[in-house]
Amino acid sequence: MFPTRFRNTSFTMARFMRRMSQWVIGTSRSLLVIVFAVTVLLLMSIPNLKLNDDISEYFDPSLPIYDSIQFARHNTNGVQYILYSMDSGEQDGVYQPQFLQKVDHFAEWLRHQPDVTGVSSYVDIVKKINRAMNENDPAYFSLPDSASLIAQYHLLYEMSLPQGMDLTRDLSQDHSALKLTVNVRDSDNQTLIDLEQRIDQWLNENYPELANQGSSQLLMFAHMGTNIIRSMVDGSLFTLIFVSLFMIMGLRSIKFGLLSIIPNLFPPIVIYGIWAITVGHVNHAAAMTFSICLGLVVDDTIHFISKYLHARRTGLSPAESVESSFIHSGTAIVITSITLTCGVLLLSLSNFTVNDTMSVMLAGIIMTALLFDLIFLPSLLLWADRFDLSPSPSAVPDSSTNT
C-alpha cells in the first residue's frame, strides 16, 4: 500500500572510505614510517612491564570487602601471612632451649624486614610465661635455660586454658615442631615471592637444619598467578604462530600470510607499551587479553587482505586494489570493530577489577587494530607490491585462448 522509494546512491560510509583510501594511498610511505617509529618506541617500554598480581586490589573501593581489607591493613597486622613449620628433629624438641633460641633469632630477624608486620610462635608464649612467673619483670622476657622448666611452663599454660583448648594449633602432636606465623603487609605477588626467597636464603645460610618451604593461601596464589601469567604469554606466542600458518593457507600466499602477522601483532604492542608507561605492571587478566584479542582482530585483517587479493587477481593495480578493499570491506570492518568495542566495554562497569582491566585492554586493542587495518595495513600492502604496478599476472588473458 505504501511503496518505498529506493534511491540508487552510495552510502555515506562508502564515500568516506573512498576518500580515506585516496588519502592513505597518497601518504602511505609517511604512514609506514610514523607507525613503525611509534610502535618501536612503545615496544622498548614493554621490558619494563612487570608480571604481577595483587589480590587485595581485585575489588572496587565501593565494595564492603574493600573497606574490610583496608581496615585490616591499617588496624591489624594485615590479612596476609606465611606459615613456617620449625622442626627440632626429635620428640619433645620444642622444650629444648637451643632449638627455641634458633627460632627466636629467626623471628627477630623477620621482625626487622620491611614487609613484615608481625611474627608469632610458641616461643612468644614461653617468654611471656617466664616474665609472668618473675613478677612481670621485663628483664625476664626471655627463654629459660632449662628444658624441664620450659616443659613445666608448657603444662601450666595448658592447664590454665579453657576446657577444650590446647596448643595443637601451635605445636605438632609429638611436640617435635612448632608453627611460626609471619604476618606481612598487603603486597602484590612479586613482593611476597621476594620475601619468601629472602627468608629461604637466610635460613639456608644461618640454620640450614631449620630450612623449609613456607606455606599459605596467598603465597600459593602468588606462585600460581605468576605461573599463569608466564604460561599465558608463552601460549599467546604459540597462538600467533598457528594463526599465521592458517592465514598463509587461507590466503594461499606466503608473502601476504606473513605480512598479515604485522597488523595483528602491532596493536597489542602499542597497548601493552602504553600500559607499561602508565601502569607499570600486568596481572593475569591483562596477560590473557593478548591471546583473546588475537582471535578478534585477525578477522578484520583477513577481510581486508582477501578483498585486496581478489581485486589484484581480477586485474586491478595495487592502488586500485586498496581502494576497492576500502569500499567493499572498510564499512564492515568499522561497524564490527565498534560493535565489539561497545560490547567489551560493558565489562568495565563491573566492580571486579579483573573484568575492568580486561575490558579496557581489549577495547583498546580492538580500536587500535581498526586504525592499523585502515591506515597501516593498506600502506603495508602497497609497500609489498611497490615493484608491481601493473595488473596481476593471473588476470592477463592467455593468448592461446584467442587463437
N, C-alpha and C positions, 0 to 999 in steps of 0.2 A: 504493500500500500504506500509506503514511503521509500521510494528508491533512493539509494545512496549515490552521491556523486563521487566519482573517482577521478583524481587528477593525476596525470602522468608526469609527476615531478619527483625529483630525487629527494631523499631525506636530508634534513639539515646536517645530521652526523656524517653522511656520505660526502657532502660538500666540504665539511670541516676536515674530514680525513684526506680528501684530495689536496686541500691547501697545505695540510700538515706534511703530507708526503713530499710535496714540492719543496717545502722548507727544509725537511730532513735531507733530501737529495742534494740540495744546494749547499748545505753546511755539514755534510757527512764527515769530512776529514776533521773539521774542528770538533765535532761532537765526539768522534772516536778519541781524540787526544784528551779532551776535557774529562770524559767519563773514565778513561784509563787512569789518568792522573789522580782523580778524586778517589777512585777505588783502591789504588795502590797506597795512597796516604792513609786511608781508613784501614787497609789490611795491615799496615805497620803498627797500628794501635791494638790489634787483636791479641798479640802475645802478652800484653799487659792485663788481659781479661782473666780473672781468677775463677776457677771452678769451685763454687762454694754454695753453701745452703745454710739457712738459719730458720729452724723450725718455729722459733718464737715470733718470727716476722711473717708467718703464714696468714695471720688473721688481721682483718681490718681494725683500725683503732675504734670503730663504732661498736664492736662486738664486746660483750661482757667478758669473754675469755681473755681478750687482750688486756683489759683492766686488771684481771686477776693475775696475769703474768707480770704486769708492771708493778703491782702491789708486792708480789713475792720477790721481785727483783730489788726493790728499794727498801723493804722492811724485813726481809729474812735473808738467809744465806742463798736464796735462789732456788730454782726448781731443777737445776742441772747438777748432776753428781757422777762420780766414778767410784766404783767399789773395788777394793783390793782384798784378797784373802792372804793374810800373812801366816805362813805355815812354819811352825817351830821344828817340825820333823820328828816329834816324839809325843807320846801321850802325856797329858797334863803339862805340856810345854809352855802353856800361857802363864804358868806360875813362875817361870824361870826369869830372874831379874835381867840376865844378859840378853835374853830374847826381847823382853819388853823395852830394854834400853835402846836396842836397834830400831824397834818400831817407833819409839818416842823420837829418836833422832830423825827418822824418816818423816814423821808427822811435822816436826819443827821446820824441816826444810820445805815441806809442802806449804806451810803457812806463810812463807816468805815469797811464794810465787805470785806474780801479779794477777793471774787469772783465778786464783783460789780464794774463796771467801770463808772457808771454814773446814776443819778436819776434826773428826770424832772417831773414837775407838774405845775398846776395853781399857786401854792404858789410861785414859782420862778418868774413868771410873775408879781405878785403883789409886790414882794420885789424889782424887777428891776425898776418898775414904781415909787415906793416910793423913791428909790435912785435918779432916774432921775428928780423927782419933787423937790428934795432938792440939786440941783446943783451937782449931781453925787458924793455927799459926801459918802464915803464907810461906814461911821457910820450909814447911813440911809438904808443900805441894810438889812432891817428887815421888819416885818409885822406891819402895823399901828394898833393902839389900838381901832380904831373906825370902826364899821361895815359900817356906812354911807360913810366914807372916802374910804373904800375898794370898795364899790359899785360905787363911783364916778370914782375911778381909772379904774374899770372894764368898765364903759361906755366910758371913754376917750380912752381906749385901743381899744375897738371895733370900735369906730368912726375913729380911725387912720388906721385901717386895709384896704387893698384894697377892692374894691367892690366885693361882693360875698363871702368874707371870714368872719368867726366869730370864736367863741370859742366852737362850738358844739363838736369838737373833743376832747376837754379837760373837758367839763362840761356836766352834764345832762340837759335835756330840761327845767326842773323847777329849775335848779341851786341848787339842793339839794345834789349833789355828784360830785366829781371830779376824773379824771383819773390820776394815778401815774404810771409812766413808770420806770422800773428798768432794766437798761442795765447790762448784765452780760458777763463775759469772755466766749470765746468759750470753752465750757466744755462738758464733757460726761454726759450721762443721770443721773447717780447717783449723780454727783456734783450738778446738777440742782435740783434734788429732795431733797438733803440735805439742800440746800439753802432755798428752799420753806418751809421745816419743821422748820428751824431756824426762818424764818420770822413769820410763824404762831405762834410759841411758844412766840416770843417777843410781838406780838400784843395781844395775849391772856393774857399775864402777865401784860402789861402796859396799853393798851387801848382795852379792850375786846369789847367795843361798835363799834370799827372800824374793828374788825377782819372779814376777808372774804377770799374767795378762790382766789388765784392768777390764772391768765389765760394767755396763749399764745400758739402759734402753737408748738413751741419747747417743752414747758412743757407738752402739750398734748401728743406729740410723745414720750417724756421721760417716762411718765407713761405707755403709750401703749406699748413701746418697752420692758419695764420691765415685764409687764403682759404677753406679747407674749413669752418672754424667759422662764418665770416660767411655763407657760402653756405647752410649748413645752417639757420642762424637765419632767413635770408630764405625759404628753401624751406619751413620749418615754417609761416611765416605764410601762404604760398600754400596749403599743405595745409589749414590751418584754414579758409580761405575756401571751398575746394572742398568740404570735409566739411560745412560749414554749408549750402551750397547743396543738396547731396544730401539732407541731413536735412530741409530745407524741402520738397523734392519727396517724400521718403519719408513724412513725417508729414502731408503735404498741409495744412500750416498754416504761414504765415509767422511768426506770433507764437510758436508753440511751437518752430519751427525755429530762430529767433533766440535764444530762451531756452535752447535746448539747448547753445549755444556756451558759456554761462557755466560750468556744471558741468564742461565739458571743458577749459576754459581755466584755471580757478582751481587745480586740483590741481598742474599744473606750476609755476604761480606760487608756490604755497606751498613746494614742494620746492626750487625754484631760490632762493627767498628765504632759506630755512633754509641752503642750501648757500653762499649769499653771506655769511651771518653766520658760519658755522662754518669754511668752507674759503677762500672769497675769490676763487677763480678756477675756470674750467672749461676742460677740454681738449676735443678733438673728440669723445671718447666721451660726455662729459656733454652736449655740444651736440646730438648726434644723438638723444638719448633723447626729446626733446620730440616730434619727428616720428614716432618709433617708437611711443611710448605713446599718441599721439593715436588711432591706429587700434585700440588695445586698449580704452581707457576709453570710447570712444564707443559701444561695443556695449551696455554696461550702461545708458547714458543712453537710447538708443533703446528698449531693452527696457522700461524703466520708463515713459517718456513714452507709448509706444504702448499699454501697458496702461491708463494713465490716460485717454488719449483714447478708447479703446474703452469704458471704463466711463462716461465722460461721454456718449458717443453712445448708450448704452443707457438713459440717463435718470437716472444717479446724480448726486448733488451733488458739488462739488469735494472736500469732506472724505471722502465715501463713496468717491469715485474713488481718492483717495490710499490709503485703507485697502485697497481692492481691489487696487491696484498692489503694495502691500507683500505682501499674501497670495499673489498669483499670480506675482510676479516677484522678490520680495525674497530668497527662498531661493536661487533660481538665480543671482542677482547675487552673493550672498555666496560661494557654492561656486565659481563660475568665477573670481572675483577671488582667492580664497585659493589655488586651484589654480595660476593664472597666477603668483602671487607666489612660491609654493614652487618652481615650475619655473625662474623667473628667478633666484631666489636661489642656485641651483646654480652659476651663473657666478661668484658671489662666492668660491668655492673655488679659482678659477684663480689661478695665480702671476703672471699678466699683469694689471697693474693697470688696463688699459683695460677688460678684461672685468669686473673687480671693480667699478670705478666705474659702469659701465653697469648692472650688475645691481642695485646698491644704489639708484641713482636710479630705475630702472624699478619696482622693488618698492615704493619709497616713493610714487611717483606713482600706481601701481595701487591701493594701500591707501588713499591719500588720496582718490582718486576714488571708492572704495567708500563712504567716510564722507560725501562730498559727495552721492552718489546716494541715500543713505539718510537724510541729515539735511537737507542744503541744498536738493536738488532738490525734494522734496515741499513744503518751505516756499516755494520759489520758484513752484511751480505754484499753490499756494493764494493767494499774493500776486497772481499773474497773473489768477486768476479770483475775486478778492476781491469784485467787484461783481456776480458771477453765482452766487448761492447756490441757484438753482433748477435743476431738471434741464435738461440740454442741449436746446435747441430742436429739434435733429434727432430727438430721441426722443419728442417730443409728437406724438400721432397727428393726422392731418389730419381735420378734421370732415367734409370732403366724402366721405370713405370710409365714414362711418357713416350716410349718408342713403340 
